[in-house]
């Protein structure tokens, strides 16, 4: 098959759906990459950092938006995995590994191009870095390194010739993409090393009595609370995993659980 999607002589064509599995997985990996690196580890920005509306300036809203972004990436990744499973018979076709890798690179680059053009420049909801003298430099650098470079690499890989080796070898690219998506999804929800507390956002209107009851249910203690009392930091001797039980007691988001992993990385 050539880069335009036509079959090479003697080769059965790959379906467009097969390519879309790579596009979707690459796109979701791009979103996970940005969310994990920029929102959680480096903490350069949140999804809505540049929105100046008073309601959005609330840290809870910022964190909720990050969590919803990760949730969307989970959905896109699952869609890509489903399509890949439906088209698993095409692993046996020549160049399937090359085509899938190319599609994933293009999807990864497409995420960063869409994010830069839409989020940075058209909507202006965030920039890569706002705490610098020249935010545009960082926008363009990120756009070039993680947007344009993967797009070009994907195009070059797709244009490459060769049969792709044995069926087992051609299954390596799909396997690596599945593993990468699974690892990224898990890492997005893992709390930072050495974390001893979780941040919990309770439903609006919850009473102080209900909050104390929820904390007691996980043998926890409150170490910080917002003025409204619906956002609290809790330490528990039962471990962070036990904090997931807070969802049974009115919690909307718990920092050590899906999809709010980014909440655990935010400075309190």
N, C-alpha and C positions, 0 to 999 in steps of 0.2 A: 504494500500500500504506500502511496506517495503522501507527501505532506498535505495535499489537497483533498485527501480522503478517498482517492481512487485506488483500486487494487493493482498491485504489481502483477506482471505476467505470472500465471501459475499460482497465485495466492488468493485465498478467499478474503473478501473485504471485511474489515471490522465495522461494527455498527456505530452510528453516532452516539447511541446510548452508552456503549462501552467507553467512549471518550468522555461522556458526561460524568461517569463515575469518577474519573480522575479529576475533572474540573471541580466537582463538588468537594471531593476530599482535599484537594489542594487549597480551595477557597476557605474551607473550615480550618485547615491547619494555619493558614495565614491569619485568621481571626484569633485562634488560640495563641499563636506566636505573639501577636501584638498585645493581647490581653494579659498574658502571663508576664511578658518582659516589661512592657511599658506601664501597665496599670498596677501590677503586683510587685515585681522585683525592683525595677527602677523607680516606680511611682512618679513618673514624669507628668502623667495626666490621667484623668478619668474620661469616659466617653463624652460627657457633657461639660467638661472643664471650662470651656470658653463661653458657655451660655450664662448671661448675666442676670436672667430673671431671678427674682428673690426666691421663688419656690424651688427652682432648680439648684440654687446655691447651697441648699441644705445638703450636708454630707450624706445623709441617708438616701436622698434622691440620686446623688452621684453614684453611690455604691449600688443601688438598685439597678441603675442603668447599666453598669458594668456586668452585674449578674445576669440581666436580661440578654446582653450581648453574648455572654458565654452560653446561655440557654439556646440562643439562636444558632450558635456554632454547633452545639450538640445535635440539633435537629438537622442541620445541613450535612454534618458528618454521617449521621444515621441514614439519611437519604442516599448519600454516596455509597455507603457500605451495602445498602439494600440493592442499589442498581448494580454494583459490582458483583454481588452474589447472584443476581438474576442473569448476568452475562458471563458467568464463570466459565462456560464452555468455550468462550473466545480466548481463554488463556492459552489454548493449544494452537492458535493461529500464529503464523510467523509475525514477528515484530510486536507482539502484544505487550511485552515488557517495555519496549521503547516507546510505544504509543501511550501507554498508561503513565509512564514517568513524565513524558512530555506534557500530557494533559494536566498532571498534578502540578508541575512547575508553572504552567500557564495559569492554573487556578490560583496558586499561591501568589503569583505576581498580580493577578487581576484583583485580588482582595486589596492589596496595597495601592493599586492605581485607583480603585473605586473609593477607598478610604481617603486618599489624598485629595482627589478632585472633589468628592462630595462633602466629606466631613471637614477637611482643612480649609478649602478654598471657596466652595459654593455656599454651604450651610454655615461654616465657621463655628462648629460646635466644639472643636478642640484643635490644638496644634500638637505636633510631636513634643515640643518643649516651649513653654511660655516664659520660663524663668531665665531667658537668655536675651542678649541685645538684638539678635537677628533670628527670630523664629523661622523665617522663610528658608534660611540656610538648612536648618534641621529638617524641615518639610521636604525640601528638594533632595537632600542627602538620602533620607529614608525612601523617598519615591524612586530614586535611581537604583539604590542598592537592593531593596527588597521588592520593588515593583518592576522596573524596566529590565533589570538584569535577569530575574527568573523568567520573564516573558521571552526575552531573546534566547535564553538557554533552552527553554521548552521548544521554541521554534527550531533551533538548531538540532536538538535531539530528534524531533519529529521528522526532520529532513534526512536524517542519517539512514544509510542503507544497511542491509544485512538481514539475515533470516531470524536472528535472535536466539539460536541454539536450541536445546532440547525443551520439551514441554515443562520439565521440572525447573529448568533455569528461567523460563519465561514466567513462571509463577512467583519468582522472587520479588519483582516490583509490586504486584498486588499484596503479597504478604507484608512487605515493608510498609506500604501505605496503611494497611489495616493496623499494624503495630503502632505506627506513628500517630494515627488518629486516636487509638485507645490510650496511649501514653499521654498525649496532650490533654485528653479529656480528664484523665486522672490528676495530672499535675495541676490543671486549672482549679481543682477543688481541694488540693492538699494544703493544709495550714503551714505557715512558716516554721522552720526548725526552732525548737525550744519554746514554742508557744504554750502558755499555760492558761490562757483565757480565751473565751469566745465572745464575740460581739453578737448580740441578739436584737433584732428588730421585731417588736410585738405589734399586733394589730392595733389600729387606731381605736381609742376609747377603752383600752384595757385598764382595769383598776389596779391600784398598788397591791391590794390583797391577792389578785390573780397573778401578778408578777412574782410576788414572794412565794406563792404556792408553786409556780413553775420552777423557780430557782431551787426550792426545797426538794422538788421531785428528782433533781439530778445531784442532790447533796452539794449544791453550789453556794457561793457567796458573791454578793454584788460588790465589785471594786470600782465601778463608775456608773453613773446614770445621767441621761440628758434631763433637762428641766421638765420635759413633759412626761418622763418616766417610761416611755415606750421604746427607748433605745438604751440598752444596758450592756456593760461588760461583766462577764461572769467567770469566776474561777471555780473549777470542780475537781475534786480528788478522784472522781470516777473516770477521768480521761475525756479527751475531746470527742471520742466516738459517742459516748453517752449523751452528749449535748444534743444529738439529733432527736432525742425524746422531747425536747422543748417544742417541737412542732405540734405535739399533742396538747400543748398548754397555751396556745394562742400565738406562737412565734410565726412570723412570716418569712424571715431569713435568719439562718444560723451560720456563722462564719466558717465552721468546719465541715459544711455539708454542701451538696449540690443544690442549686447552681451558684452558690454564693461564696465560692472559694476565695475570690478576690477580696471579700470583706475581711478575711483574716490578715491580709497583708497591709491594711490601711492603718496608718498611725492614728492612735487615739489621743 
